[in-house]
Amino acid sequence: MAGKISMGARREVLSAVMERYRSAKRAEKGRILDELCATTGWHRKHAVRALRRRAPVGPGAVEAARERKRRYGAPIKDAVTALWEASDRVCGKRLKVMIPDLAAGARATWPIAAWPSGP
């Protein structure tokens, strides 16, 4: 049956099995995986990854990327962007090392209230 099932049918089977898989115990998960692999023709690892995804995507639809929670507010972001521009857009690895020197000069030169105090 593995070669005869369409991609749409595989998605339907996946969405039907997904909730049952998530709420199952370990032994039951193994049986569900065996069943899904036999039905769809997928390898076990692919089936596990498909079952762990957030939600199946319909044909032609693109899954939206999850947005991360912001660590810093707009003033800090603007300050770091200004330092990055001043350093001629150097890579983050090098910018991290240069920030103390750049910030010391920037505090004296640019009147930005967001500059953190310190060395």
C-alpha positions as CSV (number, residue, x, y, z in Angstrom):
1,M,0.0,0.0,0.0
2,A,3.0,2.3,0.4
3,G,3.3,3.4,-3.2
4,K,-0.4,3.7,-3.8
5,I,-1.3,6.4,-1.3
6,S,-1.4,10.0,-2.3
7,M,0.3,12.8,-0.4
8,G,-3.1,14.3,0.5
9,A,-4.2,11.0,1.9
10,R,-0.9,10.8,3.9
11,R,-1.6,14.2,5.4
12,E,-5.2,13.1,6.4
13,V,-3.8,9.9,8.0
14,L,-1.2,11.9,9.8
15,S,-3.7,14.5,11.2
16,A,-6.0,11.6,12.3
17,V,-3.1,9.8,14.2
18,M,-1.3,12.9,15.6
19,E,-3.5,13.6,18.6
20,R,-3.7,9.9,19.5
21,Y,0.2,9.7,19.3
22,R,0.7,12.7,21.5
23,S,-1.5,11.4,24.3
24,A,-0.2,7.8,24.1
25,K,2.3,6.1,26.4
26,R,5.6,4.9,25.1
27,A,4.6,1.3,24.2
28,E,1.5,2.6,22.4
29,K,3.5,5.1,20.5
30,G,5.6,2.3,19.1
31,R,2.4,0.5,17.8
32,I,1.1,3.8,16.4
33,L,4.4,4.3,14.6
34,D,4.4,0.8,13.1
35,E,0.8,1.3,11.9
36,L,1.6,4.7,10.3
37,C,4.8,3.4,8.6
38,A,2.9,0.5,7.2
39,T,0.1,2.8,5.9
40,T,2.2,5.6,4.5
41,G,5.4,3.8,3.5
42,W,7.5,6.3,5.5
43,H,10.6,5.4,7.5
44,R,10.1,5.5,11.3
45,K,12.3,8.5,11.8
46,H,10.3,10.5,9.2
47,A,7.1,9.4,10.8
48,V,8.3,10.5,14.3
49,R,9.3,13.9,13.0
50,A,6.0,14.3,11.2
51,L,4.0,13.4,14.3
52,R,6.0,15.8,16.5
53,R,5.4,18.8,14.2
54,R,2.9,21.4,15.4
55,A,0.2,21.0,12.8
56,P,0.0,19.4,9.4
57,V,0.1,21.9,6.6
58,G,-2.5,21.7,3.8
59,P,-1.5,21.5,0.1
60,G,0.0,24.7,-1.1
61,A,0.0,26.3,2.4
62,V,3.2,27.4,4.1
63,E,3.7,26.9,7.8
64,A,4.3,30.3,9.5
65,A,7.6,30.6,11.4
66,R,7.2,31.0,15.1
67,E,8.4,34.4,16.4
68,R,10.8,34.4,19.3
69,K,10.1,36.4,22.4
70,R,12.2,39.6,22.2
71,R,15.0,39.9,24.7
72,Y,15.7,43.6,24.4
73,G,13.4,46.5,23.8
74,A,13.6,49.0,20.9
75,P,16.0,51.4,22.6
76,I,18.6,48.7,23.1
77,K,18.1,47.4,19.6
78,D,18.6,50.9,18.2
79,A,21.8,51.3,20.2
80,V,23.2,48.0,19.0
81,T,22.2,48.8,15.4
82,A,24.0,52.1,15.7
83,L,27.1,50.4,17.0
84,W,26.9,47.8,14.2
85,E,26.6,50.6,11.6
86,A,29.5,52.4,13.1
87,S,31.7,49.3,12.9
88,D,30.9,49.0,9.2
89,R,28.5,46.1,9.7
90,V,31.0,43.7,11.1
91,C,29.8,40.2,11.9
92,G,28.2,39.5,15.3
93,K,31.2,37.5,16.6
94,R,33.6,40.4,16.1
95,L,31.0,43.0,17.1
96,K,30.6,41.4,20.5
97,V,34.3,42.0,21.2
98,M,34.2,45.5,19.9
99,I,31.1,46.7,21.7
100,P,32.9,48.0,24.9
101,D,35.2,50.2,22.8
102,L,32.5,51.4,20.5
103,A,30.1,52.1,23.3
104,A,32.7,54.2,25.2
105,G,33.2,56.4,22.2
106,A,29.5,56.4,21.3
107,R,28.5,57.6,24.8
108,A,30.7,60.7,24.4
109,T,29.7,61.4,20.8
110,W,26.0,60.5,20.4
111,P,23.3,61.7,22.7
112,I,21.4,58.5,23.1
113,A,19.6,57.9,26.4
114,A,19.6,54.1,25.9
115,W,23.4,53.7,26.4
116,P,23.9,51.4,29.3
117,S,26.1,52.8,32.0
118,G,29.4,51.0,32.9
119,P,32.8,50.4,31.3
